C-alpha cells in the first residue's frame, strides 16, 4: 500500500489502495475517497470500547477496505503533522488521542505510567497509548516533529507536553524546576519531563494544550 503525507501544517494522509487492502482509522477522520472503498465501523467489544474511552479515542474505529483500486484521504483534526511508525519488535508509547490510522496487524492498548508523579505532573498524562503487533501506524503530532535517538542512560529534559511518542525501551519521569524565580517568572511551569534511553524519541513543538492556552489569551472574556 502506498501513502503520502502532505499539506503541512493542515496535514492530510492519502492512501493509494489496491483491491483487498484495508486500513482502520479514527472515527471522523475520512476527508474524501474514491468509489469502491467500503467502510465498516467496529467497536472491538465492551473491553475495546473501554480502552479507547480512557485512552482519549473514539469508541469505535472505521475500517476502510478497497473492493477495487482507489484512494482514501484522512485529515488531521488540528494544525500539525502526521508521522508513520513501523510497529515491530519494539512497541511504541504515544500520547493520548494521537491515533489516526493503522494497518490491521497493529494493536492499540493503554499504557499506564509506572511512576505516579510522571502521570500526575507530566504533560503527557498518566495514561498513554501503546502500539504493538506488526504493521504501520500513523499518529497525529501537535506542531512539527523532531526525532531523537538516545543511547543507554542518556537523558533529555523536555518541556511537559512535548513528548509525542517514544520506543517502549525508554523511561519517563518528571523533574521539578528549581529556583523560585525560575518557577514564577520563567514561564516553563513547575515540572519538566525527563526521558532516559536507550531508544528513539519523537518530540512535538506545539502541544495542543499550549496552543489552546495561547488562543484563550486572545479570546474576549465576560466582565465580572
C-alpha positions in Angstrom: 0.0 0.0 0.0 1.4 3.4 -0.9 0.7 6.6 1.1 1.7 10.2 1.1 1.6 12.9 3.8 1.3 16.5 2.6 -0.1 20.0 3.1 1.5 20.5 6.5 0.5 22.1 8.9 -3.1 21.4 7.7 -1.9 17.9 7.1 -3.6 15.1 5.1 -2.8 11.5 4.8 -3.6 9.8 1.4 -3.6 6.0 0.9 -3.4 4.6 -2.6 -5.1 1.2 -2.0 -5.2 -1.9 -4.2 -8.1 -4.3 -4.1 -8.3 -6.2 -0.8 -6.2 -3.8 1.2 -7.7 -2.4 4.5 -7.0 0.4 6.9 -8.5 1.2 10.3 -8.8 4.8 11.4 -10.2 7.1 14.0 -13.9 7.9 13.7 -14.5 11.1 11.6 -11.0 11.1 10.1 -12.1 10.5 6.5 -12.0 13.6 4.3 -12.6 12.1 0.9 -12.3 8.8 -1.0 -13.0 7.3 -4.4 -15.8 4.8 -5.2 -15.2 1.2 -4.5 -13.9 1.6 -0.9 -16.3 0.3 1.7 -16.5 1.4 5.3 -17.4 -0.8 8.3 -17.5 0.6 11.9 -16.2 -1.8 14.6 -16.2 -1.3 18.3 -14.0 -4.2 19.4 -16.5 -5.2 22.1 -17.0 -3.6 25.6 -13.4 -4.2 26.6 -12.1 -2.4 23.4 -14.6 0.4 23.9 -13.5 0.9 27.5 -9.8 1.1 26.5 -10.5 3.6 23.7 -12.5 5.8 26.1 -9.8 6.1 28.7 -7.1 6.5 26.0 -8.9 9.5 24.6 -10.0 7.9 21.4 -13.5 7.4 19.8 -15.4 4.3 21.0 -15.4 2.8 17.5 -12.9 2.6 14.6 -13.8 2.8 11.0 -12.4 0.1 8.7 -12.0 1.0 5.1 -11.5 -1.9 2.6 -10.8 -1.4 -1.1 -13.0 -3.6 -3.2 -11.1 -2.1 -6.2 -8.1 0.1 -6.5 -8.8 3.6 -5.1 -7.8 6.5 -2.9 -8.6 7.2 0.7 -7.7 10.6 2.3 -7.7 11.3 6.1 -7.4 14.8 7.6 -5.8 15.8 10.8 -8.1 17.5 13.3 -5.8 20.4 14.2 -2.7 22.1 12.8 0.4 19.8 13.0 1.9 16.8 11.3 1.3 13.1 10.8 4.1 10.6 11.4 4.2 7.0 10.2 5.6 4.4 12.7 6.8 0.9 11.7 5.5 -1.3 14.5 7.6 -4.4 15.1 9.6 -5.9 17.9 9.7 -2.7 20.0 6.3 -1.3 20.9 5.7 2.4 20.6 4.3 4.5 23.5 2.4 7.6 22.4 0.4 10.5 23.8 -3.3 10.1 24.3 -5.6 10.8 21.4 -2.8 10.6 18.9 -4.1 7.7 16.8 -5.1 8.5 13.3 -4.8 5.2 11.3 -3.1 1.8 11.2 -2.9 -1.4 9.3 -4.9 -4.3 10.6 -1.9 -6.1 12.2 -1.3 -3.2 14.7 -2.8 -3.5 18.2 -3.6 -0.4 20.4 -3.7 -0.7 24.1 -3.5 1.6 27.1 -0.2 2.2 28.8 0.0 3.3 32.4 2.9 5.4 33.7 4.8 3.3 36.3 5.7 6.4 38.3 2.7 8.2 39.7 4.5 11.5 39.7 5.1 11.3 35.9 1.4 10.7 35.3 0.2 13.4 37.7 2.6 16.2 36.8 4.0 15.4 33.4 2.1 16.9 30.5 1.8 13.6 28.8 -0.5 12.3 31.4 -0.9 9.1 33.5 -2.5 7.2 30.7 -0.8 6.9 27.3 -1.2 4.6 24.3 0.8 1.5 23.4 1.1 0.2 19.9 2.4 -3.3 19.3 2.0 -6.1 16.8 3.2 -5.9 13.2 2.4 -3.2 10.6 2.2 0.5 10.4 0.6 3.2 12.5 0.0 6.9 11.6 -0.1 9.2 14.6 -1.1 12.9 14.9 1.7 15.2 16.0 1.0 18.7 17.5 3.1 21.1 15.5 6.3 19.9 13.9 8.0 16.6 14.8 11.7 16.2 15.8 13.2 12.7 16.1 16.0 11.9 18.6 17.9 8.7 19.4 19.0 8.3 23.0 21.8 6.0 24.0 21.6 3.8 27.1 21.4 6.1 30.1 21.3 9.3 28.0 18.7 11.8 29.3 16.8 14.6 27.6 14.9 17.2 29.6 11.7 18.2 27.8 9.0 20.7 28.4 5.9 18.9 29.6 3.6 18.0 26.8 6.3 17.9 24.1 6.7 14.1 24.1 4.7 12.8 21.2 6.0 9.2 21.2 8.9 7.0 22.3 10.0 3.5 22.0 9.0 1.3 24.9 12.7 0.9 25.9 12.8 4.5 27.0 11.9 5.5 30.6 9.9 8.7 31.5 9.9 10.6 34.8 9.3 14.2 35.9 11.7 16.7 37.3 10.9 19.8 39.4 12.1 23.1 38.0 14.5 24.5 40.6 14.5 28.1 41.9 11.6 30.2 43.0 12.3 32.9 40.4 12.6 30.3 37.6 9.2 28.9 38.6 7.4 32.2 39.0 9.0 34.2 36.1 10.5 31.5 33.8 7.2 30.7 32.1 8.0 27.0 32.0 5.8 25.8 34.8 6.7 23.7 37.8 7.8 20.4 36.1 9.8 19.1 33.1 9.6 15.6 31.6 12.9 13.6 31.6 13.2 10.7 29.1 16.1 8.3 29.5 17.3 6.0 26.8 18.0 3.7 25.1 15.6 4.2 22.3 14.0 6.6 19.8 12.0 9.6 20.9 9.7 11.8 18.9 9.1 15.4 20.1 6.4 17.8 19.1 6.8 21.6 19.0 3.2 22.7 19.7 1.3 20.7 22.3 -2.4 21.2 21.7 -2.8 22.2 25.4 -0.3 25.0 24.9 -2.0 26.2 21.7 -5.4 26.2 23.4 -4.0 28.4 26.3 -2.4 30.8 23.9 -5.6 31.2 21.9 -7.5 31.6 25.1 -5.5 34.7 26.0 -6.8 36.4 22.8 -10.4 35.5 23.3 -12.9 38.0 24.8 -13.9 37.2 28.3 -17.1 38.3 30.1 -16.5 41.0 32.6 -17.0 40.1 36.3 
